[in-house]
């Protein structure tokens, strides 16, 4: 039998209409040691995007891809970003499954749910992947999702943090059907819900101790990337980054601020293809092996998304007060 999926309970929400409470099914929490691995982005100008990521984010070119793309990372170990030619958009997201038996479990749950699962092309599995093989599927919005074994990145956490992030941390997807997406990632794949907006417009999902490795936001657009995020080491780094982005002619488009869900510091800027890139620090940690958590409901107002005064990014909306 397929694992129980999430469902939603809709009740009145003051002043706006509906309150949607997402619930977790039997597979929730089966992944506890799974993290983001890499991301693939379609960009109109691969050379320009490559120069941007090298200059601004301090990434290093790992390889040229056969279709004219470029593979970037920390200079050692597994890659972080594939830049692929095409109209701007998301090509794929990927997760490294560190849980013992976790990769087999994900595949069994996907197949039990009647979903198509394929073997991951070996071109994505470089020598820094600790186990051979991987799988690929599509989520309810048609996003390509890869899962594979643990990776090694010897260049992480050893950077000049004023000039380069310390790791790739999370990805946020746009959707027109947030319930279906959380049903998939929580009820089948095995993530958990950390927080949600009370109107069902945003959900933050975890698969390790970090508050979220994946988030899903309702935008009315089916599929694609909302933003993705890198970690900085500490609050002091944000000043250096804001100064350096200004010197490089890159506008800070949102922040600095502090999110309510996750309690993390943040700032945003855009890459040349218009992808929203977040820099983050001090994300809340969860300890599911010691504490019994329940997903929290945040009021769908700007001050929940940004505790420092409620300012929103130009592309972000909440159902109340926006």
Backbone torsions as a table, in degrees:
resi	resn	phi	psi	omega
1	UNK	NA	141.0	175.8
2	UNK	-63.1	150.6	177.1
3	UNK	-65.7	151.7	178.0
4	UNK	-63.7	134.8	178.9
5	UNK	-94.4	175.8	174.5
6	UNK	-73.2	165.5	170.5
7	UNK	-143.2	178.0	179.8
8	UNK	-129.9	146.6	176.8
9	UNK	-116.4	119.9	-176.0
10	UNK	-104.2	122.4	177.5
11	UNK	-133.7	162.6	-178.6
12	UNK	-60.1	140.9	174.6
13	UNK	-117.1	127.0	-173.6
14	UNK	-52.9	133.7	169.9
15	UNK	75.6	-14.0	-175.5
16	UNK	-122.9	-24.3	179.1
17	UNK	127.8	-77.7	-171.0
18	UNK	-118.0	146.7	171.7
19	UNK	-120.6	124.1	-176.8
20	UNK	-114.5	115.4	179.5
21	UNK	-104.2	113.9	177.6
22	UNK	-77.7	138.4	177.1
23	UNK	-118.4	157.7	-173.7
24	UNK	-103.1	135.9	178.7
25	UNK	-90.1	-169.9	-171.8
26	UNK	-65.1	-27.6	-177.7
27	UNK	-81.9	-10.7	-176.7
28	UNK	-58.5	130.3	176.4
29	UNK	86.3	3.4	178.1
30	UNK	-70.5	-22.2	172.8
31	UNK	-102.9	119.4	-179.4
32	UNK	-127.0	-5.5	-179.3
33	UNK	-134.5	43.0	-177.0
34	UNK	-118.1	135.8	-174.6
35	UNK	-134.9	167.0	173.3
36	UNK	-64.4	144.7	-179.1
37	UNK	-110.8	-62.0	179.3
38	UNK	-156.4	172.1	-178.9
39	UNK	-138.7	144.5	176.3
40	UNK	-113.1	126.8	-177.6
41	UNK	-120.2	134.8	170.7
42	UNK	-87.8	128.4	-177.7
43	UNK	-135.8	144.4	-178.4
44	UNK	-68.0	-29.5	-175.0
45	UNK	-131.6	93.5	-176.8
46	UNK	-62.1	-46.5	-179.8
47	UNK	-59.4	-42.0	179.7
48	UNK	-66.0	-42.1	178.9
49	UNK	-65.7	-37.6	178.9
50	UNK	-62.9	-46.0	178.7
51	UNK	-60.6	-40.7	179.0
52	UNK	-60.4	-49.2	-177.7
53	UNK	-67.2	-32.4	175.7
54	UNK	-70.6	-45.6	-174.5
55	UNK	-74.4	-46.0	-172.3
56	UNK	-86.7	-44.1	-175.3
57	UNK	-99.8	-5.0	175.7
58	UNK	72.0	19.5	176.9
59	UNK	-76.3	160.8	-176.5
60	UNK	-120.2	139.7	179.5
61	UNK	-70.4	122.5	178.2
62	UNK	-92.4	-37.7	-175.2
63	UNK	-163.2	155.3	167.8
64	UNK	-92.3	134.4	-179.3
65	UNK	-93.5	154.2	-171.1
66	UNK	-64.8	-24.0	-178.2
67	UNK	-93.2	13.6	-179.1
68	UNK	94.3	6.8	179.2
69	UNK	-87.6	178.2	179.2
70	UNK	-134.4	142.2	179.0
71	UNK	-111.9	127.2	-174.6
72	UNK	-124.1	153.3	177.8
73	UNK	-164.6	-154.2	-175.5
74	UNK	-91.0	6.1	178.8
75	UNK	94.7	-11.6	176.5
76	UNK	-154.1	142.2	179.4
77	UNK	80.7	-155.2	-172.7
78	UNK	-68.1	151.4	179.3
79	UNK	-77.2	168.2	-178.8
80	UNK	-117.2	-42.4	-174.0
81	UNK	-132.2	132.3	165.4
82	UNK	-104.6	123.5	174.2
83	UNK	-102.8	117.3	-172.2
84	UNK	-121.0	141.8	-177.7
85	UNK	-69.2	143.1	178.1
86	UNK	150.7	179.9	175.0
87	UNK	-63.2	147.2	-176.9
88	UNK	-55.2	132.5	179.2
89	UNK	169.4	175.7	179.0
90	UNK	-87.7	128.1	175.2
91	UNK	-92.0	-46.7	179.0
92	UNK	-164.5	161.2	168.1
93	UNK	-123.0	158.6	-176.6
94	UNK	-145.6	148.7	179.7
95	UNK	-129.8	140.5	172.7
96	UNK	-95.8	122.6	-176.1
97	UNK	-97.4	106.5	-178.9
98	UNK	-93.7	-11.0	-178.5
99	UNK	-64.4	133.7	175.3
100	UNK	-57.8	125.1	-178.2
101	UNK	71.5	5.4	-173.8
102	UNK	-66.8	-38.5	-178.4
103	UNK	-65.9	-43.5	176.5
104	UNK	-62.2	-38.8	-180.0
105	UNK	-64.8	-42.6	177.8
106	UNK	-60.3	-45.5	-179.0
107	UNK	-62.2	-43.9	-179.5
108	UNK	-62.6	-41.6	-179.1
109	UNK	-67.9	-38.6	177.9
110	UNK	-63.7	-45.9	-179.3
111	UNK	-67.3	-38.1	178.8
112	UNK	-63.8	-28.5	177.8
113	UNK	-83.0	2.0	177.2
114	UNK	82.3	19.6	-177.1
115	UNK	-94.8	151.4	179.9
116	UNK	-80.6	128.6	179.9
117	UNK	-125.4	132.9	178.3
118	UNK	-123.4	160.7	174.5
119	UNK	-71.5	140.1	179.7
120	UNK	-74.5	131.5	178.2
121	UNK	-56.1	133.8	-176.0
122	UNK	-63.2	-17.0	179.1
123	UNK	-64.2	-20.0	177.4
124	UNK	-88.5	-9.3	-173.8
125	UNK	-109.1	84.4	-179.4
126	UNK	-79.8	-177.7	-173.8
127	UNK	-65.7	-12.2	-179.3
128	UNK	-85.7	-2.6	175.0
129	UNK	-84.7	124.4	-170.5
130	UNK	-75.9	-13.4	176.9
131	UNK	-136.7	149.0	-177.7
132	UNK	-79.5	152.5	174.2
133	UNK	87.8	162.0	179.1
134	UNK	-175.0	176.6	-178.8
135	UNK	-137.6	159.5	-179.8
136	UNK	-138.1	142.9	177.5
137	UNK	-148.7	-179.0	172.8
138	UNK	-119.7	144.0	177.4
139	UNK	-85.2	178.4	-175.4
140	UNK	-59.6	-21.4	178.2
141	UNK	-92.1	1.1	179.7
142	UNK	87.5	6.7	175.1
143	UNK	-70.2	137.2	176.1
144	UNK	-79.1	126.4	-176.5
145	UNK	-124.4	127.3	179.1
146	UNK	-109.7	144.5	173.8
147	UNK	-131.9	135.9	177.1
148	UNK	-151.9	-179.7	-177.1
149	UNK	-73.6	179.6	-177.6
150	UNK	-59.8	151.0	178.6
151	UNK	-120.0	160.6	174.8
152	UNK	-113.3	131.5	175.8
153	UNK	-132.8	85.4	-176.6
154	UNK	-63.6	-16.4	179.2
155	UNK	-84.3	-9.2	179.6
156	UNK	-70.1	150.9	172.1
157	UNK	67.1	9.6	-179.1
158	UNK	-124.1	21.7	-174.1
159	UNK	-88.7	165.1	160.3
160	UNK	-73.2	99.4	-167.6
161	UNK	-69.6	-9.7	172.1
162	UNK	-80.3	-10.7	-176.9
163	UNK	-126.2	-10.7	-179.7
164	UNK	-152.9	135.0	176.1
165	UNK	-62.9	166.2	-179.1
166	UNK	-96.1	-18.7	174.5
167	UNK	-169.8	161.0	170.6
168	UNK	-83.1	126.3	-165.9
169	UNK	-111.4	-50.3	-178.7
170	UNK	-153.8	168.4	178.0
171	UNK	-132.7	143.9	177.8
172	UNK	-122.2	127.8	-176.8
173	UNK	-104.2	144.2	172.0
174	UNK	-85.6	149.0	178.9
175	UNK	-155.4	156.4	169.2
176	UNK	-98.1	-10.9	-177.2
177	UNK	-136.3	85.0	-175.9
178	UNK	-67.0	-33.9	-179.8
179	UNK	-63.8	-45.3	179.5
180	UNK	-62.5	-38.1	-179.2
181	UNK	-69.2	-41.4	177.9
182	UNK	-71.4	-32.9	173.0
183	UNK	-55.8	-42.2	-177.8
184	UNK	-70.4	-55.7	-172.9
185	UNK	-72.8	-28.8	179.0
186	UNK	-96.0	-53.1	-173.0
187	UNK	-72.9	-22.2	-179.0
188	UNK	-115.7	-54.7	-175.1
189	UNK	-68.1	-43.4	175.9
190	UNK	118.5	16.4	172.4
191	UNK	-72.6	175.5	170.7
192	UNK	-125.2	158.6	176.2
193	UNK	-91.4	123.2	174.8
194	UNK	-89.2	-50.7	-177.6
195	UNK	-146.0	159.9	170.8
196	UNK	-149.3	156.0	166.4
197	UNK	-74.5	144.1	-170.5
198	UNK	-69.2	-15.0	176.2
199	UNK	-92.3	5.6	179.9
200	UNK	77.0	20.3	-176.8
201	UNK	-92.4	-9.7	-176.7
202	UNK	-156.3	136.1	175.9
203	UNK	-137.8	137.2	179.8
204	UNK	-111.3	124.2	-170.8
205	UNK	-118.6	141.0	-179.0
206	UNK	-118.5	153.6	176.3
207	UNK	-139.8	5.0	170.5
208	UNK	-149.4	-154.4	-176.7
209	UNK	-75.5	-20.2	178.8
210	UNK	-66.3	145.7	-179.7
211	UNK	-52.0	-40.5	173.9
212	UNK	-152.1	136.9	167.1
213	UNK	-104.9	-15.7	178.7
214	UNK	-145.2	140.3	172.6
215	UNK	-133.9	156.8	-179.1
216	UNK	-133.3	128.1	-178.0
217	UNK	-124.2	135.6	179.1
218	UNK	-81.1	117.3	-179.5
219	UNK	-121.2	-8.1	-173.0
220	UNK	87.8	-4.6	179.8
221	UNK	-108.4	126.4	-177.4
222	UNK	-82.4	117.1	174.6
223	UNK	82.0	159.4	175.4
224	UNK	105.7	177.3	-174.2
225	UNK	-94.3	133.0	167.2
226	UNK	-88.5	-55.3	173.3
227	UNK	-163.2	169.0	169.9
228	UNK	-139.5	162.3	-162.7
229	UNK	-135.8	145.0	172.0
230	UNK	-115.7	150.0	177.6
231	UNK	-89.4	138.9	163.5
232	UNK	-101.6	168.0	-175.0
233	UNK	-80.1	-38.1	-172.4
234	UNK	-162.4	170.5	-177.6
235	UNK	-58.2	-37.3	-177.6
236	UNK	-60.6	-25.7	-179.7
237	UNK	-67.0	-27.4	-175.1
238	UNK	-63.8	-38.3	177.8
239	UNK	-60.9	-47.2	-179.8
240	UNK	-61.8	-40.8	-179.6
241	UNK	-67.0	-42.9	178.9
242	UNK	-61.6	-42.7	178.0
243	UNK	-63.4	-43.9	-176.1
244	UNK	-72.1	-38.2	176.1
245	UNK	-59.9	-41.1	177.7
246	UNK	-62.0	-44.2	178.2
247	UNK	-61.7	-32.4	-179.7
248	UNK	-86.9	2.1	179.7
249	UNK	74.6	24.5	179.0
250	UNK	-107.0	118.5	-177.9
251	UNK	-74.2	138.1	166.3
252	UNK	-79.0	116.4	-172.3
253	UNK	-95.7	-13.3	175.3
254	UNK	-161.0	132.6	178.0
255	UNK	99.5	-173.3	0.7
256	UNK	-65.5	149.9	179.1
257	UNK	-157.1	-174.0	176.0
258	UNK	-134.0	123.2	176.5
259	UNK	-70.9	149.2	168.9
260	UNK	-71.3	-67.5	175.0
261	UNK	-61.2	120.0	-178.4
262	UNK	96.1	-25.1	177.9
263	UNK	59.0	18.5	-174.9
264	UNK	-88.6	147.1	170.7
265	UNK	-71.0	152.1	-178.2
266	UNK	-155.3	157.0	160.6
267	UNK	-151.0	155.8	-176.4
268	UNK	-127.3	146.7	166.7
269	UNK	-144.8	170.5	-177.7
270	UNK	-111.3	145.7	172.9
271	UNK	-85.0	175.9	-175.5
272	UNK	-62.0	-22.1	178.5
273	UNK	-89.1	0.3	179.5
274	UNK	90.0	6.6	175.9
275	UNK	-70.8	135.5	178.5
276	UNK	-82.1	121.1	-178.6
277	UNK	-111.6	127.0	-179.6
278	UNK	-105.6	141.6	166.1
279	UNK	-110.1	133.9	-169.8
280	UNK	-138.2	158.7	174.8
281	UNK	-158.7	158.3	174.0
282	UNK	65.1	35.9	179.7
283	UNK	-65.8	142.0	177.8
284	UNK	-60.8	144.5	178.8
285	UNK	-109.8	143.7	176.7
286	UNK	-116.0	144.4	-176.8
287	UNK	-125.5	77.3	-173.4
288	UNK	-67.5	-16.3	177.8
289	UNK	-80.5	-7.7	-176.6
290	UNK	-128.0	-19.4	-173.8
291	UNK	-131.7	142.5	175.9
292	UNK	-95.4	108.0	-176.9
293	UNK	-98.4	154.4	169.6
294	UNK	-123.7	139.0	178.0
295	UNK	-56.9	138.9	-178.1
296	UNK	-96.9	148.3	178.3
297	UNK	-106.5	119.3	176.9
298	UNK	-101.8	140.4	176.5
299	UNK	-60.5	139.3	-176.9
300	UNK	-81.4	65.7	-178.7
301	UNK	-129.1	156.4	-177.9
302	UNK	-55.5	-34.3	-176.7
303	UNK	-69.0	-18.2	173.8
304	UNK	-73.9	-40.6	-178.1
305	UNK	-75.9	-30.7	176.3
306	UNK	-136.7	103.3	-176.6
307	UNK	-65.5	-21.3	-176.4
308	UNK	-89.9	63.4	172.8
309	UNK	100.7	-7.9	173.2
310	UNK	80.9	9.9	178.0
311	UNK	-64.0	140.4	179.8
312	UNK	-113.8	154.0	171.1
313	UNK	-67.0	158.7	-177.6
314	UNK	-62.1	-26.7	-178.2
315	UNK	-94.7	-3.8	-173.8
316	UNK	-100.5	137.8	175.7
317	UNK	-132.4	147.3	167.4
318	UNK	-122.7	163.2	-171.4
319	UNK	-76.5	-18.9	177.9
320	UNK	-121.5	136.9	170.3
321	UNK	71.2	20.1	179.7
322	UNK	-110.8	NA	NA
